[in-house]
Amino acid sequence: MSVDFWQQQRVLVTGGNGFLGRQVVEKLRQKGCARVLAPRSREYDLRELADIRRLLQEFHPDLIIHLAAICGGIEANRQRPGTFFYDNAIMGIQLIEEARRQKAGRMTVVGTVCAYPKFTPAPFKETDIWNGYPEETNAPYGLAKKMLLVQLQAYRQQYGFSGIYLLPVNLYGPWDNFDLTTSHVIPAMIRKMMEAGRRGEKEVVLWGTGAASREFLYVEDCAEGILLASEHYDEGEPVNLGTGREISIRDLAGVIRKETGFEGGLRWDSTRPDGQPKRRLDVTRAKEKFGFQACVSLEEGIRRTVAWYREHPSRDDKS
């Protein structure tokens, strides 16, 4: 990546204090980008148009990387579908429109693999994204984020607005959300097994049948992909970010069990939903267009995540 390029940029990172945002901001600083703004929502609420206008007028970014999102696991999506739809849609729609109006420069919008149809044949190709309705449990979130792709393409066509749209697969790594009511599968499994091991419990209950498969991308790899795309890609078609490799949830549990050292049994609660049956991305376009290729294996990434969690236990773990 060109250090000179990043030294010249004023970069606004929405959601820059979140799980993925932390990694993006850190990588920007490593690459010599001294003018990085990662505002908190209490300072600028992106659901409020006045706050967006004030933010762009005060900072005048050359590049906006839009990561801010309201998201969570299956249960969080089931309990708050309206919130997940409205907040994600309104933040992105208003930010893109105001960036266009104020001529704020280029924009990278990070979407979600949840935008893909429920029964997309694996590997998911970017051209499959409109071939059906998303998996029901996270459809409101997925559709809200997918509308930002429509907006970017429409604005590129009508206004010449330079905006790109990325589709990362399921992320994991340090600083992930380990709250069992809202977390995704990897942090939830890590926490359950480590807590059960400390308490000497003989069994952990996991959601679903274990038959569904997922692809996972280490968060640091994803951050690198976002910056590569932001520097080198300027086309209207969306681009997948992933590893191109999948694993069943049952086998994933085995990997996490090994890394956490949990010696008890695993029981699958089939009354709980599996979610989308399969997720594996075709990652050809990212490699061809801007040279992205994931570096961290799933086993190594889980090892790093478990090590981080041991050093940063939640409040509940300390009791």
Secondary structure as UniProt FT lines:
FT   HELIX           3..7
FT   STRAND          10..14
FT   TURN            15..17
FT   HELIX           19..30
FT   TURN            31..32
FT   STRAND          35..37
FT   TURN            41..43
FT   TURN            46..47
FT   HELIX           49..59
FT   STRAND          63..66
FT   HELIX           74..79
FT   HELIX           81..101
FT   TURN            102..103
FT   STRAND          106..110
FT   HELIX           113..115
FT   TURN            118..119
FT   HELIX           126..128
FT   TURN            129..130
FT   HELIX           136..138
FT   HELIX           139..159
FT   STRAND          163..168
FT   STRAND          170..172
FT   TURN            174..175
FT   TURN            180..182
FT   HELIX           185..199
FT   STRAND          203..207
FT   STRAND          213..214
FT   STRAND          216..218
FT   HELIX           219..232
FT   STRAND          239..241
FT   STRAND          247..248
FT   HELIX           249..260
FT   STRAND          265..269
FT   TURN            270..271
FT   HELIX           284..290
FT   HELIX           298..311
FT   HELIX           315..318
//
